[in-house]
Amino acid sequence: SDACVVLQGPRPVHLLVTDLIFGRDLNGLELAEKARVRWPDLSIVLMSGFSEIAENRERAERLNAQIIAKPFSRAALAEVIVAGQPTGGEDVAKSAPLRAAG
């Protein structure tokens, strides 16, 4: 997937925002677990419907991932991103454009 290519690339990754369920070969939790190995300080936001979140909450907590239920506003997403960032995360959330990967 495109996300795996980016995560394996040379540029550091500071934030991963992914849906819990998005593909046949890999889901969001698996992607987050792989990313955590390469980037131990990575901030992770997992998004999905309520039932998927409830089913996967324990794994998400082991990753220290923030969870947000769909649908959500840009403001709610920004709050979750800030909550999951180390000191200075407010600057990342305010300066980073919120857009979906395509």
PEZIZI-V121802 format. One record per residue. N is the residue number from 1. RES is the residue in three letters. D_CENTER is the distance of its C-alpha to the mean C-alpha in Angstrom with 2 decimals. Layout:
# PEZIZI-V121802
<<N	RES	D_CENTER> <N	RES	D_CENTER>>
This chain:
# PEZIZI-V121802
<<1	SER	15.37> <2	ASP	14.63> <3	ALA	11.17> <4	CYS	13.17> <5	VAL	15.77> <6	VAL	13.68> <7	LEU	12.22> <8	GLN	15.89> <9	GLY	17.35> <10	PRO	19.12> <11	ARG	17.03> <12	PRO	14.81> <13	VAL	11.05> <14	HIS	9.88> <15	LEU	6.38> <16	LEU	3.62> <17	VAL	2.82> <18	THR	4.59> <19	ASP	7.61> <20	LEU	9.08> <21	ILE	12.17> <22	PHE	12.72> <23	GLY	15.32> <24	ARG	18.36> <25	ASP	17.87> <26	LEU	14.27> <27	ASN	11.81> <28	GLY	8.06> <29	LEU	8.99> <30	GLU	11.35> <31	LEU	9.21> <32	ALA	7.01> <33	GLU	10.58> <34	LYS	12.05> <35	ALA	9.82> <36	ARG	10.61> <37	VAL	14.22> <38	ARG	14.40> <39	TRP	12.47> <40	PRO	13.26> <41	ASP	12.34> <42	LEU	8.81> <43	SER	6.73> <44	ILE	3.48> <45	VAL	2.98> <46	LEU	4.68> <47	MET	7.54> <48	SER	10.98> <49	GLY	14.62> <50	PHE	16.15> <51	SER	17.73> <52	GLU	14.74> <53	ILE	13.02> <54	ALA	16.43> <55	GLU	16.91> <56	ASN	13.79> <57	ARG	13.61> <58	GLU	15.38> <59	ARG	13.22> <60	ALA	10.06> <61	GLU	12.39> <62	ARG	13.58> <63	LEU	10.30> <64	ASN	10.45> <65	ALA	7.07> <66	GLN	7.36> <67	ILE	8.24> <68	ILE	9.63> <69	ALA	12.42> <70	LYS	13.57> <71	PRO	15.51> <72	PHE	14.36> <73	SER	15.73> <74	ARG	14.51> <75	ALA	15.84> <76	ALA	13.94> <77	LEU	10.55> <78	ALA	12.03> <79	GLU	13.16> <80	VAL	9.95> <81	ILE	8.61> <82	VAL	12.11> <83	ALA	12.25> <84	GLY	9.58> <85	GLN	11.27> <86	PRO	14.44> <87	THR	17.66> <88	GLY	17.71> <89	GLY	14.19> <90	GLU	16.10> <91	ASP	17.32> <92	VAL	13.99> <93	ALA	12.95> <94	LYS	16.51> <95	SER	17.04> <96	ALA	14.01> <97	PRO	14.74> <98	LEU	12.57> <99	ARG	13.04> <100	ALA	11.98> <101	ALA	12.23> <102	GLY	15.55>>
